[in-house]
Amino acid sequence: MAAEAPAIDPIHQFNIERILPLHIGGIDASYTNASLFMTIILLAVTALMVLGTSGHHIVPTRVQAAAEMAYEFVASTVRDTVGQEGMRFFPFVFSLFMFVLFSNLIGLIPGAYTVTSQIVVTFAFAALVIGLVIAYGFYKNGLHFLHLFVPSGVPKLLLPFIMLIEVISFISRPISLSVRLFANMLAGHITLKVFGAFVGMLLGAGAFAWLSPLPLLGIVALSALELLVAFLQAYVFAILTCVYLNDALHPGH
């Protein structure tokens, strides 16, 4: 009897595995594959910015051009969304954008781990953003920040319902912000894994080997699409962060 083909497991790539087990006070603080790739991402971003800003070339090198392009792109996004006053948050938004972008791009390398495919990571970033919005909103505006939930020009009879909708919308922001990034990364990588398995299965089935170029072409197209999605999701995360920070600076509708 022929050996049974191994089952396709597109979820296995998202498993968190311990590299250095560590328990502190009953808390599992092990260094995992996710931790390793977070370290790699931080080193890669740091290397890009240090190498890109250390030289003063009349004609920019490729690294310097990439660093300057990333800087100007995020800076223009912050200015266009929040205004010049929002530039005080530029380091925060830039750090988020670069980390998410490099996480998405490095995750496309075969064998690499996609940090942003973990909901706990994306939700932690989203919670940090909303926490900053609330803290700075009350710090700068005091109780006037609550006007964010009171749209102007609404009839008094409808005001309680509109306020309830505004509060629910605000509470759902960290959920939508985190799930959007997590779901896109998860779905894209699962699709690539499934198409890759199809290629292997068709090559192993002699009679249908001639069909293997079809899913292979699909992988090439999906990989190009994933490159675009990797950038778009980092951009969406950054611009929504700017929109939410604008509410902290200007809470009135």
Sequence and secondary structure as in RCSB ss.txt:
>XXXX:A:sequence
MAAEAPAIDPIHQFNIERILPLHIGGIDASYTNASLFMTIILLAVTALMVLGTSGHHIVPTRVQAAAEMAYEFVA
STVRDTVGQEGMRFFPFVFSLFMFVLFSNLIGLIPGAYTVTSQIVVTFAFAALVIGLVIAYGFYKNGLHFLHLFV
PSGVPKLLLPFIMLIEVISFISRPISLSVRLFANMLAGHITLKVFGAFVGMLLGAGAFAWLSPLPLLGIVALSAL
ELLVAFLQAYVFAILTCVYLNDALHPGH
>XXXX:A:secstr
         TTGGG   EEE  EETTEE  EEHHHHHHHHHHHHHHHHHHHHHH   SS  HHHHHHHHHHHHHH
HHHHHHH GGGGGGHHHHHHHHHHHHHHHHHTTSTT   GGG HHHHHHHHHHHHHHHHHHHHHHHGGGGGGGGS
 TT  TTTHHHHHHHHHHHHHTHHHHHHHHHHHHHHHHHHHHHHHHHHHHHHHHSGGGGGGTHHHHHHHHHHHHH
HHHHHHHHHHHHHHHHHHHHHHHH    
